[in-house]
């Protein structure tokens, strides 16, 4: 089964633009772009937290 191509995001797809909260007039999405979804504003995914051994562990 073929995957559907993901459409490049545009300012018109942005939550802030659709709620008239954006004051920028750019040709492409800015750094604060958030996709407009039916459930509202969704925070960006956070990177996974990787635990490292304590620094003192290698001194023993």
N, C-alpha and C positions, 0 to 999 in steps of 0.2 A: 504494500500500500504506500503510495507516495505521500510525503509530508507536504502540507500546505505551506507555501512560501509566506514568511512573515513580512507584512507590509512595513516599510520604513516609517518610523514615527514622524508625525508632522505637528506643527503647533496646533492645528485644528483638532488633534487627538488628545491634547493636553487638558488635564482637569482644570488647571488655573485659567486657561484660555476660555474653556466652555462656561466657567462660572464668572467670567469677566473680572478675574483677579490679576490678570497679566497686563503689565504696562509696556512690555517690549514688543517691538515690531521687527521680528527677525525672519529670515528666509527658512531657517532650520530650527529645530528644538534647542532650547538652552539647557544649561546644567541643572535647572530645577524641574525639568520635564517629569511629570507623573501622568501615567496613562489614566484616562477617564474611564471608570468602570461603573457598572450599575450599583455596586456596594459602596461606592464613594472613594475617598482618598485612601490609598493603600500605601503604607510605608515601604521603602525599598528594602530588598532582602539584605540581611546583615551577613558579613563573611563568617565562616565557621571559626570558632575559637579553638585554637590548638594549644594544648597545655605542654609546657616544656618542663624538664626536670629543674629543680632549684639550682641556682648557681653554686651553692655551697656543696652540692652532692658530689662534685668531681674532686673536691679537696680532701675527702676522707681517706 
